[in-house]
């Protein structure tokens, strides 16, 4: 995937001329996209936390590892149990800020578990 900007810096039009350095009136808006991935496995952590391994299907039919998604609280235990007993891997939608770097999503967050998609629908992007 080609390099893409991480986000934008916004400044009010009536904020006056540019001054070097940071300004409290400037806002950073991060680029955010959603992706569908397969939750391949569950690793329990301490205190009700854990992580799921993420993957997407390549064009040749093999699975591309996309890193891990850390989960905390009630979602962690529920998804962990579902991964352990599912006959077919779970499909999850995640939100990732920034870019896909070094084979893993940057700062992924869980949006939801997808029941309307199959694992074969989770295609890796080119």
VENTA-V42829 format. One record per run of one state. SS is the DSSP state (a for helix, b for strand, c for the rest). FROM is the first residue (numbers start at 1). LEN is the number of residues. Records with the same first field share a line. If there is no record, write none. Layout:
BEGIN
SS->FROM-LEN, FROM-LEN
END
This chain:
BEGIN
c->1-6, 11-2, 16-11, 31-1, 45-5, 58-5, 72-2, 86-4, 98-2, 102-2, 106-2, 115-4, 122-1, 124-3
b->7-4, 27-4, 32-13, 50-8, 63-9, 90-8, 100-2, 104-2, 108-7, 123-1
a->13-3, 74-12, 119-3
END
